[in-house]
Amino acid sequence: MTAGQPLTRDGTPWDPQFLLDIDSGKCIGCGRCFKVCGRGVMMLMGVNEDGEHIPAGDDDDDDEEFERKVMVVTRAGACIGCGACARVCGKACQKHGLA
């Protein structure tokens, strides 16, 4: 154990793995990761025919301009490295690591 290393409640060393990126090619936009993250780290975005991310509104009428929807890291600095998002992702599309 090194000085200043985070510990769990029982004193076990903890190495947080922060969300660094989400692979848009693997993500299906299911929103499971979004639902378990209480920190607002990611957001659902639309992907247009050119592969660009555009805000996905709540309006179903806007869906016509999207090829599909994916989750995108929008506030990486808010991530606390808990890993909840990775545990619920069935596509293993997230990249985690040290800050």
C-alpha positions as CSV (number, residue, x, y, z in Angstrom):
1,M,0.0,0.0,0.0
2,T,1.3,3.5,-0.9
3,A,0.7,6.7,1.0
4,G,-2.5,8.4,0.0
5,Q,-4.0,5.3,-1.7
6,P,-7.8,5.1,-1.4
7,L,-9.1,2.4,0.9
8,T,-12.5,0.6,1.2
9,R,-14.4,0.8,4.5
10,D,-12.6,-2.4,5.7
11,G,-9.2,-1.0,4.9
12,T,-8.6,-2.9,1.7
13,P,-6.7,-0.9,-0.9
14,W,-8.9,0.3,-3.7
15,D,-7.7,1.2,-7.2
16,P,-10.5,3.2,-8.9
17,Q,-10.9,2.5,-12.6
18,F,-12.4,5.6,-14.2
19,L,-14.6,5.6,-17.3
20,L,-12.4,6.9,-20.1
21,D,-14.3,6.1,-23.3
22,I,-17.3,4.2,-24.7
23,D,-16.8,2.3,-28.0
24,S,-19.6,3.7,-30.3
25,G,-19.2,0.6,-32.5
26,K,-20.2,-1.8,-29.7
27,C,-22.6,0.4,-27.8
28,I,-26.3,-0.3,-28.5
29,G,-27.6,2.6,-26.5
30,C,-29.6,0.5,-24.0
31,G,-29.0,3.0,-21.2
32,R,-28.2,0.5,-18.5
33,C,-24.9,2.3,-17.7
34,F,-26.7,5.6,-17.6
35,K,-29.3,4.3,-15.1
36,V,-26.7,3.1,-12.6
37,C,-24.5,6.2,-12.8
38,G,-25.6,8.8,-10.3
39,R,-22.9,11.2,-11.4
40,G,-24.0,12.3,-14.8
41,V,-20.9,11.0,-16.5
42,M,-22.5,10.0,-19.8
43,M,-25.3,11.0,-22.0
44,L,-27.4,9.3,-24.8
45,M,-26.5,10.7,-28.2
46,G,-27.7,10.1,-31.7
47,V,-25.4,8.9,-34.4
48,N,-26.2,10.3,-37.9
49,E,-25.4,8.7,-41.2
50,D,-21.9,10.4,-41.2
51,G,-21.1,8.8,-37.8
52,E,-21.3,12.1,-36.0
53,H,-22.7,12.4,-32.5
54,I,-25.7,14.7,-32.2
55,P,-27.9,15.4,-29.1
56,A,-30.7,12.8,-28.8
57,G,-33.8,14.6,-27.6
58,D,-36.7,13.0,-25.8
59,D,-38.9,13.7,-28.8
60,D,-39.5,10.6,-30.9
61,D,-39.9,12.8,-34.0
62,D,-36.1,13.6,-33.8
63,D,-35.3,9.9,-34.2
64,E,-35.6,10.1,-38.0
65,E,-32.3,11.9,-38.3
66,F,-30.4,9.2,-36.3
67,E,-29.0,5.9,-37.6
68,R,-28.9,4.8,-34.0
69,K,-28.3,6.0,-30.4
70,V,-25.2,5.4,-28.2
71,M,-23.9,6.5,-24.9
72,V,-21.1,9.0,-24.9
73,V,-18.8,10.2,-22.0
74,T,-19.7,13.9,-21.5
75,R,-18.4,14.6,-18.0
76,A,-15.4,12.3,-17.5
77,G,-14.3,14.4,-14.5
78,A,-17.4,13.5,-12.6
79,C,-16.5,9.7,-12.6
80,I,-15.5,8.3,-9.2
81,G,-14.2,5.0,-10.6
82,C,-16.8,2.8,-9.0
83,G,-17.2,0.5,-12.1
84,A,-21.0,0.1,-11.8
85,C,-21.4,1.0,-15.5
86,A,-19.0,-1.7,-16.6
87,R,-20.8,-4.3,-14.4
88,V,-24.2,-3.7,-16.1
89,C,-22.9,-3.4,-19.7
90,G,-23.7,-6.5,-21.7
91,K,-21.5,-5.4,-24.7
92,A,-18.3,-4.6,-22.8
93,C,-18.0,-1.4,-24.8
94,Q,-16.5,0.8,-22.1
95,K,-12.8,1.5,-21.5
96,H,-11.7,2.1,-17.9
97,G,-8.3,3.1,-16.4
98,L,-6.5,5.4,-14.1
99,A,-7.3,9.1,-14.3
